[in-house]
């Protein structure tokens, strides 16, 4: 929900510029998501901090961001923050609220059909793909690709929703393609708050991302590794989460200590 990076505030086109899919190849659902976002641009809605995170997808009045003086009028402005706009666009396309949450949670969704690194640039992207900025531990901005180097975004307090040039410099992190259909694989639910995923199945490994609250995840496989004691439980099983390219102790996955039906990792 945070504002766009401070070093990326150039490159915006006129608000409500050519907002439509600007390249072929996207799915019908991705094009519908673009169309839904573009209707909000055409309506002249505002970026507003926290906007779009009501009980149902759609514009809401925002809140004051204590880190951004420009947000002082956000409680008076109807609109979206970056992730609120993405949530609304894909809810309209999918007919269900499939991307609720902040930018990090949306980027690491178990509904990722394909992921792209920053090094791959824009060449493999299609309209409707989601672009993210930040680090693996803190993805703070997300936008919807239109094609031809353009994106639609809710950018920062004091501006309206807009079409912008994609900012590949600075802390551009990568992109993903959203799967609006059935989710395949072993789907599980985490519990707890602030639960860190790890680069390796060890408490000493580098942190990758912390689940802010109960989160739906895809588990590729599990293995016995470092024994962990936490919240009154002890377990040596860890699960590999392909959407995060990271591990989490099975203590924080709902279900038995060794997950039923999930294969053993061979790596």
C-alpha positions as MATLAB code, in Angstrom:
seq = 'XXXXXXXXXXXXXXXXXXXXXXXXXXXXXXXXXXXXXXXXXXXXXXXXXXXXXXXXXXXXXXXXXXXXXXXXXXXXXXXXXXXXXXXXXXXXXXXXXXXXXXXXXXXXXXXXXXXXXXXXXXXXXXXXXXXXXXXXXXXXXXXXXXXXXXXXXXXXXXXXXXXXXXXXXXXXXXXXXXXXXXXXXXXXXXXXXXXXXXXXXXXXXXXXXXXXXXXXXXXXXXXXXXXXXXXXXXXXXXXXXXXXXXXXXXXXXXXXXXXXXXXXXXX';
ca = [
       0.000    0.000    0.000;
       2.973    2.300    0.168;
       3.665    5.083   -2.261;
       5.874    4.689   -5.325;
       9.637    4.900   -4.823;
      10.932    8.427   -4.380;
      13.437    7.987   -7.203;
      10.739    6.946   -9.671;
       8.386    9.902   -9.784;
       9.120   10.859  -13.373;
       7.689    9.337  -16.519;
       3.965    9.754  -15.887;
       1.780   10.489  -18.882;
      -1.403   12.490  -18.721;
      -3.885   11.074  -16.262;
      -6.278    8.878  -18.212;
      -3.840    8.608  -21.158;
      -4.012    5.661  -23.549;
      -5.252    3.195  -20.960;
      -5.944   -0.107  -22.668;
      -4.045   -3.278  -23.605;
      -1.226   -2.041  -25.835;
       0.047   -5.411  -27.025;
      -1.508   -8.715  -28.140;
      -1.324  -12.072  -26.406;
      -2.966  -11.476  -23.037;
      -5.739  -13.728  -21.752;
      -9.318  -12.492  -21.793;
      -9.235  -12.231  -17.990;
      -6.032  -10.162  -18.030;
      -7.565   -7.802  -20.579;
     -10.655   -7.526  -18.366;
      -8.437   -6.596  -15.423;
      -6.793   -3.868  -17.510;
     -10.205   -2.601  -18.603;
     -11.446   -2.493  -15.002;
      -8.420   -0.475  -13.864;
      -8.741    1.863  -16.832;
     -12.373    2.640  -16.032;
     -11.187    3.964  -12.679;
      -8.530    6.101  -14.383;
     -11.180    7.506  -16.725;
     -13.381    8.272  -13.721;
     -10.618   10.477  -12.315;
     -10.276    8.635   -9.017;
      -7.463    9.474   -6.630;
      -4.547    7.634   -5.155;
      -5.501    7.471   -1.492;
      -3.487    5.590    1.112;
      -5.359    2.460    2.202;
      -7.993    2.983   -0.502;
      -9.591   -0.103   -1.998;
      -9.157   -2.294    1.074;
     -12.713   -2.336    2.341;
     -14.770   -5.474    2.967;
     -15.335   -5.753   -0.805;
     -13.105   -4.690   -3.722;
     -13.757   -1.144   -4.891;
     -12.843    2.476   -4.153;
     -12.910    3.705   -0.566;
     -11.783    6.787    1.294;
      -8.205    6.562    2.468;
      -6.206    7.319    5.592;
      -3.328    9.567    6.516;
       0.024    7.885    5.929;
       2.163    8.947    8.907;
       5.273    8.806    6.690;
       3.899   11.019    3.903;
       2.746   14.624    4.519;
       1.116   14.652    1.062;
      -1.510   12.197    2.363;
      -3.197   14.718    4.669;
      -6.236   14.918    2.376;
      -6.467   11.174    1.649;
      -9.350   10.667    4.127;
     -11.368   13.052    1.921;
     -10.452   11.348   -1.367;
     -12.277    8.375   -2.855;
      -9.948    6.007   -4.629;
      -7.293    3.324   -4.310;
      -3.755    2.759   -3.227;
      -1.564    0.606   -5.497;
      -2.650   -2.779   -4.189;
      -6.256   -1.663   -3.789;
      -6.412   -0.967   -7.522;
      -4.866   -4.338   -8.380;
      -7.305   -6.064   -6.030;
     -10.294   -4.376   -7.687;
      -9.097   -4.990  -11.251;
      -8.613   -8.721  -10.785;
     -11.777   -9.145   -8.736;
     -13.683   -7.698  -11.690;
     -11.854  -10.000  -14.094;
     -12.131  -13.197  -12.052;
     -15.517  -12.613  -10.468;
     -13.952  -13.276   -7.070;
     -11.694  -11.436   -4.616;
      -8.533  -13.361   -5.533;
      -5.850  -10.728   -4.784;
      -6.789   -9.237   -1.434;
      -3.919   -7.821    0.601;
      -0.947   -5.482    0.270;
       1.587   -5.424   -2.592;
       3.867   -8.102   -1.097;
       1.029  -10.518   -0.541;
      -0.290   -9.942   -4.059;
       3.105  -10.497   -5.661;
       3.689  -13.707   -3.706;
       0.196  -15.031   -4.454;
      -0.320  -18.760   -4.854;
      -2.146  -17.757   -8.047;
       1.030  -16.904   -9.957;
       0.964  -18.564  -13.385;
       4.480  -17.346  -14.209;
       7.124  -15.081  -12.666;
       9.709  -12.800  -14.255;
      12.862  -11.333  -12.749;
      13.949   -7.720  -13.073;
      16.802   -8.869  -15.327;
      14.300  -10.165  -17.891;
      12.968   -6.667  -18.444;
       9.695   -6.111  -20.308;
      10.237   -8.449  -23.270;
       8.329  -11.459  -21.857;
       5.481   -9.445  -20.326;
       1.886   -9.206  -21.506;
      -0.912   -6.769  -20.667;
      -2.356   -7.564  -17.252;
       0.912   -8.765  -15.734;
       1.726   -7.243  -12.350;
       4.916   -5.233  -11.824;
       6.445   -4.821   -8.349;
       9.070   -2.626   -6.694;
      11.054   -3.121   -3.504;
      12.929   -6.061   -2.029;
      11.915   -9.632   -1.251;
      11.340   -8.555    2.358;
       9.472   -5.346    1.478;
       7.642   -5.004   -1.831;
       6.096   -1.563   -1.498;
       4.517   -0.809   -4.886;
       2.603   -2.759   -7.526;
       1.097   -1.811  -10.899;
      -0.582   -3.377  -13.945;
       1.302   -3.651  -17.234;
      -0.418   -2.377  -20.393;
       2.230   -3.266  -22.976;
       4.521   -1.001  -25.029;
       6.412    0.057  -21.897;
       3.324    1.504  -20.180;
       1.485    0.641  -16.981;
      -1.588    1.774  -15.067;
      -1.057    2.543  -11.411;
      -2.206    4.221   -8.221;
       1.064    6.008   -7.628;
       1.242    8.360   -4.654;
      -0.793   10.731   -2.504;
      -1.745   13.956   -4.242;
      -2.144   12.340   -7.676;
      -4.986   10.669   -9.507;
      -4.806    7.163  -10.983;
      -2.622    7.332  -14.066;
      -0.891    5.708  -17.012;
       2.906    5.838  -16.620;
       6.081    4.709  -18.307;
       7.349    1.553  -16.605;
      10.228    2.376  -14.259;
      12.801   -0.391  -14.667;
      15.535    1.397  -12.727;
      15.863    1.811   -8.983;
      14.315   -1.024   -7.016;
      12.169   -2.643   -9.712;
      11.837   -6.222   -8.445;
      10.042   -8.227  -11.138;
       6.659   -9.236  -12.467;
       4.111  -12.025  -12.408;
       1.266  -13.315  -14.514;
      -1.931  -14.015  -12.602;
      -3.784  -17.323  -12.822;
      -7.477  -16.519  -12.462;
      -8.529  -20.165  -12.761;
      -8.217  -23.203  -10.544;
      -5.059  -23.461   -8.432;
      -3.032  -26.630   -8.872;
      -0.622  -28.257   -6.458;
      -0.703  -28.772   -2.707;
      -2.540  -25.788   -1.234;
      -2.300  -25.166    2.502;
      -2.975  -22.403    5.018;
      -0.471  -20.862    7.394;
      -1.279  -19.564   10.855;
       0.358  -17.004   13.112;
       1.546  -13.454   12.442;
       4.947  -12.247   11.299;
       6.088  -15.762   10.356;
       9.288  -15.592    8.302;
      10.080  -17.761    5.308;
      13.758  -18.680    4.943;
      16.222  -19.092    2.091;
      17.135  -22.533    3.491;
      15.348  -24.897    5.943;
      17.094  -23.407    8.956;
      16.335  -20.705   11.515;
      19.799  -19.275   10.796;
      19.146  -18.830    7.065;
      18.426  -15.488    5.462;
      14.895  -14.163    5.815;
      12.846  -13.914    2.611;
       9.329  -12.734    3.512;
       7.131  -12.647    6.619;
       3.494  -13.703    6.436;
       1.600  -10.858    8.141;
      -1.284  -13.181    8.996;
      -2.856  -16.479    7.921;
      -1.978  -16.953    4.242;
      -2.852  -19.464    1.531;
       0.321  -21.063    0.141;
       1.314  -23.714   -2.368;
       3.682  -26.368   -1.008;
       5.914  -28.131   -3.536;
       7.552  -30.622   -1.175;
       8.746  -31.113    2.403;
      11.845  -32.482    4.107;
      13.316  -33.215    7.505;
      15.896  -30.573    8.439;
      16.625  -28.405   11.492;
      14.450  -29.143   14.510;
      12.482  -26.071   15.593;
      10.568  -25.374   18.797;
       8.063  -22.532   18.672;
       4.676  -21.703   20.161;
       4.766  -24.889   22.221;
       5.457  -27.197   19.242;
       8.617  -29.018   18.153;
       9.074  -30.266   14.589;
      11.932  -30.932   12.172;
       9.780  -30.785    9.007;
      10.092  -27.854    6.589;
       8.051  -27.096    3.481;
       9.328  -25.528    0.268;
       7.059  -22.784   -1.101;
       7.741  -22.300   -4.830;
       5.941  -18.955   -5.036;
       8.385  -17.510   -2.491;
      11.411  -19.638   -3.428;
      11.702  -20.134    0.297;
      11.119  -22.552    3.180;
       8.892  -22.413    6.219;
       8.789  -24.689    9.244;
       5.728  -26.936    9.212;
       4.932  -25.658   12.694;
       3.225  -22.711   11.018;
       1.285  -24.704    8.420;
      -2.133  -25.919    9.493;
      -2.365  -29.695    9.549;
      -0.254  -32.598   10.791;
       3.470  -32.225   11.503;
       4.226  -34.079    8.245;
       1.747  -32.869    5.615;
      -0.435  -35.554    4.081;
       0.087  -36.149    0.369;
       3.033  -33.740   -0.006;
       6.132  -35.429   -1.448;
       9.590  -35.402    0.107;
      11.961  -32.860   -1.417;
      14.830  -34.296   -3.422;
      16.973  -31.160   -3.094;
];
